[in-house]
Amino acid sequence: MDSLVALAVAAVCASLSLMIIGALQSELGLDNIIGHITVEAIPFGIGAGISDYLVEGQRTEGTDEPQQQEDKKQEEDRTLI
């Protein structure tokens, strides 16, 4: 589901950025417009995927389950002995 959201965000951002710089004109035809948006959406999609991965990693980094915390503590105690 996250990849579909990232793809949708990429397509919208690509469309808006191409409209702002004036690269999408009605004389181009639908095939060319879709091609421009698709090619421009690739970097946006990659960026959205990387940022989602980084944010998800930060969310789960400090939220260990209580059992996992206990296991880590026991393992640390064994290495100290």
C-alpha atoms as one frame of an Amber mdcrd trajectory, in Angstrom:
protein
   0.000   0.000   0.000   2.865   2.385   0.761   4.269   1.929  -2.723   0.950
   2.894  -4.302   0.797   6.044  -2.206   4.394   6.874  -3.131   3.590   6.353
  -6.805   0.526   8.590  -6.582   2.481  11.320  -4.796   5.244  11.034  -7.400
   2.795  11.373 -10.288   1.084  14.401  -8.743   4.399  16.107  -7.914   5.753
  15.396 -11.381   2.604  16.747 -13.033   2.626  19.901 -10.939   6.317  20.567
 -11.469   6.010  20.066 -15.230   3.004  22.402 -15.330   4.843  25.060 -13.328
   7.838  25.099 -15.664   5.568  24.995 -18.714   6.708  21.651 -20.096   3.156
  20.312 -20.465   1.297  21.927 -23.321  -1.922  20.823 -24.929  -0.260  20.636
 -28.367   1.953  17.757 -27.222  -0.801  15.183 -27.256  -1.873  12.779 -24.561
   0.836  10.193 -25.287   3.636  12.732 -24.901   2.133  14.254 -21.775   1.805
  10.850 -20.108   5.359  10.018 -21.178   6.733  13.237 -19.691   4.897  12.639
 -16.410   6.042   9.013 -16.242   9.698   9.856 -16.844   9.587  12.700 -14.332
   7.757  10.600 -11.710  10.552   8.018 -11.467  12.940  10.195  -9.383  10.029
  11.420  -7.268   9.001   7.820  -6.586  12.513   6.796  -5.640  12.783   9.755
  -3.279   9.419   8.996  -1.696  10.401   5.346  -1.188  13.720   6.242   0.420
  12.160   8.824   2.712   9.442   6.380   3.755  12.091   3.759   4.543  14.095
   6.242   6.620  11.063   7.512   8.526   9.839   3.981   9.213  13.280   3.037
  10.519  13.272   5.967  12.917   9.818   5.031  14.210  10.766   1.430  14.995
  14.313   2.108  16.209  13.477   2.810  19.848  10.314   0.751  20.251  11.528
  -2.697  21.230   9.056  -5.127  22.657   9.399  -5.741  26.417  10.474  -9.337
  25.774  13.173  -8.203  23.375  14.427  -5.680  25.933  14.586  -8.401  28.576
  16.463 -10.725  26.190  18.981  -7.997  25.426  19.517  -7.337  29.124  20.066
 -11.042  29.835  22.513 -11.285  26.949  24.426  -8.264  28.235  24.551  -9.820
  31.700  25.991 -13.031  30.253  28.709 -11.171  28.383  29.729  -9.279  31.539
  30.241 -12.507  33.508
